[in-house]
Amino acid sequence: MADPVLTVAELLRPAFAAVAGGECDPTVRPSDRADAQVNGSLALAKKMGKPPREVAEAVMAQANLSAVCSTTEIAGPGFVNLTFANEFLAGELRAAMADPRLGVRTQAAKRFVVDYSAPNVAKEMHVGHLRSTVIGDAIVRMLEFFGHHVVRENHVGDWGTPFGMLIEHLIDLGEAEASRELSVGDLDMFYKQARQKFDADDTFKERARKRVVALQGGDTETLRMWKLLVAESTRYFDRVYDLLGVLLRDSDIMGESAYNQLLPEVVERLSKANMLVTSDGAEVVFVDGFVNRDNEPLPLIIRKGDGGYNYATSDLATVIDRVERLKVDSMLYVVGAPQAQHLEMVAAVARKAGWLPDTVEFNHVVFGSVLGEDRKILKSRSGETVKLDALLAEAVERAEAAISEKNPELDVATRKAVARQVGIGAIKYADLSIDRVKDYIFDWERMLSFDGNTAPYLQYAHARICSIFRKSEHSRESVRGGTVDIDHAAERALVLRLLQFDTAVVDAVERHSPHRLCTYLYELAGEFSAFYEQCPVLRAPDDATRASRLMLCDSTARVMEQGLALLGIEAPEQM
C-alpha cells in the first residue's frame, strides 16, 4: 500500500496489541498539526482505565518508527503527532511508481452486477439517463481496476403494453419506412405518433391491445417485428454510448424481456412460500415496515387483477437470475432517488423469500437530478426534456470553441480530437464531481472552465506536464525509477498527495462515490500547480534536482491520467 498513513498504522498495530493484550485499532488519520495523528490511545485508555498519555507513552515505547518518521510527539490528552521522514516518503513514491497500479492496493476478487443506464426501446435517451450512465460506468471501471469480476447489465425497457401500439404503428408505416425513421434516430417522433393514434383511434387501440397479447403469447411474426424495433433502438443507444465514451455494449443489454419466462416462477415461488395475498383483485406481498401515508400496510404488487405482471415481478426475477445464474456477491442498482422505496421493498421480499441470502449485498446507488438554472428538472427551451445526444454534441462544439481561443495554433485534426475529449469529459466530470445523492445545476460556463474543479482544469494540468517533457531533453519513461530528493515544502506536499491516490480510489469504490476521487484529483492538481510555481523544473539549479522534479512531474501525470481513466475521462497530451 502506498499511503504512508496506512503503512504507519500497520507498523503500530503490534505495539497497540502488546499494550492492550489483544487486537486494537491504532486509528491513524491525516493531520493539520503534523503528517498524521494517532488517536487510538484515547479509546484504549478508556478501556484499560488508565490516563491516555500513559497509554500513548507505553505504545510508543513498544513501537519502532525510526525508519518511517523523523519526529514523533505525544500531545494533548494522548494524541501522537507523526512527521514522516523525507527519505521514507521518497522511497514509497519510487515503489508506487514502479507498480503498474501506482501503489493502489489489491482486493479479494468478488462478483458484482451493476445495473445502470436503462433507457427505453423506441425512445431517445435524455438528460435523465446521464447520471445513471456515467456514475454506473465510473463504478464499473473502478471495480474492474481492483480485479473484481463485473457484469454490466443495461436493464432497458423493451417489453410490455406500449409495444402493442408501437408494432401496430410500424405495420401502418410499413417496415421500410419505419426502419428509415428509426435509423435516423427520430425515436421520440415514432413513439409520439404511435401514442397519438392510440389515444385518438379506438380501432387502433384495440389492435394494439390484441398485439400485446400476441407478443406475450410468443407469436412468431409479432416477435419478429418487436425484434426490429429493439435492433433499431440498440443501434441508436450504441451511437450515444460511443459518443459518451462508456463501456456499455449490445452484449450488456438485459431488458425486461430477458426475464419474461421467469415471471410465472416468481408468482409460483411466492405462492408456495405463503407470501402472496389478494388485495383489491391483485396478488400482492405485504412487507413489514412499509406503510402508506395513511399508515396502512403498503403492498408490493406482483400480478394485477387482469393477470398482467408488474415492475416488481420483473425486478424480483432479476434478483433470482443474478443470485442463481450469475452467482454474484453484490448487486449495485444505479437508479434515481425516486425508486428508493420500491427497491427496498423488492430487496425485503427477496430476502424473506430466501432468494437473496445474507451473503449477497443489495445496494441502491442513489443519485439526484440534473437541474436547470430555475432549479427544476433540466428542460430545453421548448419545455421538453433535453435529448442526451444533442447535449453531448453541444458540449463538443462549445469545447472546440474554447480550445480554439486558448490554443489557436492546434491543427484542425488535433483540435477536433481534443474538443471531443474535453467536451465529453466536462459533461461527465460535472456530474461525477458532485456527491451523487445531491441534485446539481447544469452550467455550461462552469463545467467548461479551465479554472476550478472541472475536467478541463485537470486535463490542462496533465497536458501542461506533457508539454514540460516536450521542451526538455528527457522522455517521461527515462526519468522513472530515479531518485526523488525532497528539499522543498512544495515537493513534500506533492509527494504526500501522490501517495494518497491509493486511499482515494479505495474510498471512492467502497462508498460507490466517484466524487471522492474527483476531489482527490482536484487537490492533486492544486499541489502540482504550487510545486511548479515554487520549484523550477527545466531551470532547476542542477541535473540531479532537474531529474528529481521531472520524476515528480511524470508521477503526477501518471496518477492524473489513471484517475481520470477510472472516471471514464480521457487525458489529452496537448490542449
Secondary structure, DSSP 8 states (H G I E B T S, - for coil): ---HHHHHHHHHHHHHHHHHTS-----EEE-SSSSEEE-HHHHHHHHHTS-HHHHHHHHHHH---TTTEEEEEEETTTEEEEEE-HHHHHHHHHHHHTSTTTT-------EEEEE----BTTS--BGGGHHHHHHHHHHHHHHHHTT-EEEEEB--B--STHHHHHHHHHHHH-HHHHHHHHHTT-HHHHHHHHHHHHHH-HHHHHHHHHHHHHHHTT-HHHHHHHHHHHHHHHHHHHHHHHHHT-S--GGGB--GGGGGGGHHHHHHHHHHTT--EEETTEEEEEEEEEE-TTS-EEEEEEE-TTS-B-HHHHHHHHHHHHHHTS--SEEEE--BGGGHHHHHHHHHHHHHHTSS-TTSEEEE--B--EE-TTSSB-B-TTSSB-BHHHHHHHHHHHHHHHHHHH-TTS-HHHHHHHHHHHHHHHHHHHHHTS-TTS-EE--HHHHT-SSSSSHHHHHHHHHHHHHHHHHSS--TGGGTT------SHHHHHHHHHHTTHHHHHHHHHHTT-HHHHHHHHHHHHHHHHHHHHHS-STT-SSHHHHHHHHHHHHHHHHHHHHHHHHTT----S--
